Amino acid sequence: MPRLIHQRPTATCAPNRRCPVHDQLNDKVIDWDNPAWALTWRGRRDHEPGVIEWDGLLLDGWEPLPAH
């Protein structure tokens, strides 16, 4: 399973910052890096506690990128 090691709740994710997010539905990690996605983030819905439904995905966590 490709869960993130230091996974944080999706509700705390800043949609305008690049980061890996975990899609529970497909059990895969997605690189959140498309600026257009931040614009559509408002359309998200709470699916269950800790899980956000967005654009056909179930996002259940994210991980900050390491500092350069």
N, C-alpha and C positions, 0 to 999 in steps of 0.2 A: 504494500500500500504506500503511495507516495505522500502521505501526510507530512506536513511541515514540522520540523523539529521544535521550533520556538513559536508555535502557532498562537496568535492572538485573536480575540473575538472580531468577527467581521464588522460589527457595529462600530468598532474603534478605528477602522481603516479610513485613511484620507484618500478619497477617490482621485485626487489630482496628483498623487505621488506614485511613482513606479514601485511595484512590489510583487512578490509571488502571492497568489491566493489559491486556496484549495476549494475545488468544486466537489462537493459531497456526492452529487448525483452521478457523475462520471468517474469519481475517485481519481482525479488528476489535478496536478498543479498547473496553474495558468500564470503566465507572466503578464501582470496588469501594467500595460505600458501604452495604451492607446488613449490619447487625450480626449477623443470623442466619447469614450466610455464614461469619463467623469461627468460629461454633460447629461448622459442618460441615467446616471446613478440615482437621481431623484425618483425615478420610476420603480425603485426597489420596493420589496415588500417583506415584512417579517414572515418567514415560513413556519418557524418554531423557535423556541429560545436558542439564541446563538447562531441561527441559520438565516441567511438573507436570500430571498428569491430575486434574481436579477437576470433578465434576458435569457430565460430558459435554463439557468444554472442555479444550483443551490450552494452558495458560498458560505462556508462554515469556519473560515479562518484565513489569516494572512500572516506574513512574516516580514519585518523590516529588512531592507538590504543592508549589508555591512557598510560602515563608513569607509570612504576611500582614504 
